[in-house]
Amino acid sequence: MGPSGVGKTQLAQWVAMRLFCLHVKDGQPDGTCEECQRISKQLHPDVLMIEPDGRQIKVDQVRYLKSEFSKSAVEGSKKRSLLFEMPIK
């Protein structure tokens, strides 16, 4: 939630990288390990990134999230989801 262009997406990806990074140093993800690289490219199987289809997230997208979170993590012990650009009304 917040104005466009202030870095919400980058912050969300940083948090995901921090949680999955293989080489955290001084509380910072290294950004170069395989986990960080796949998150930044939106290719990590345990980090689900959903963007609204139009102005809002659709029922099918929520069903997809529900289905994915009912399964175990593919590579680790946890899954995370990032929901992008959801206007609040």
N, C-alpha and C positions, 0 to 999 in steps of 0.2 A: 504494500500500500504506500502510496506517495507519488510525487510528481514524476513525470517521465524524465529520463536522462540523468538521474542522480546516482545510478550504479546498483540498483536493487538486484538485477540479474547477476552482475559480477560478484556481489556480496554472497548471493545464494550459491553460486558456483564455488566461491572461495570456501564457504562453510562445508560444502560437500567434499571438496578437495582436502580440507583439514581433517575431516572424519575418516577419509579413506587413504590418505597419503602414507606411503611406505617409509618416508624419510623426513618426518616433521623435525624442524630444528628451531629452537627458541619459540615454539608455538606457531610457527609458520609452515604451511605446506611447501615442499620444494618446487612444485610446479613442473618438474621434469620427469618424475617417475611415471611408470606406465599407468598407474591409477589416476594421477593428476591429468595426464595427457588425454586419457579416454573421457574423463569428466569434462574437460574443456572442449573436446570435440563432440560431446553429447553421445558418446558411444559406450559408456559404462553400463553393464547390464543390471547393476543394482542401484543405479541412480536414474529414476524415471523423471523425465522432463516433459511437462504438458503445457502447451500453449493453447489459448482459447481458439476455438473454431468459430471465427466471427467475433462477436462482442462478448461472448461468454463461453465458459466450459460447458460442453454438451453432455447429455446423459450418457452417451456411449463412451465418452472419455472418462467419466466417473466409473462406469462399469469396468473399463479397462484397468483403471487404478485398483479398484476393488479386487479384480481377478488377479492382478500381478502381486498385490500385497497378501493374498491368501496363500501364495507360494513361498517357499523358502528362498533366501538369498542365493544367487547363483554362485558367487565367489567368496563371500564373506559371511558374517553373522548378522548383517543388517541390510536393509534397503532404505532408501530415501527418495522422496519425490520433491520436485521443484515445480511450482505452478507459476507461470509467467503472465504478466500484464493482464490481471483481472480487474476490470473496472468495478468499483464498489458503488452500488446504487441503493 
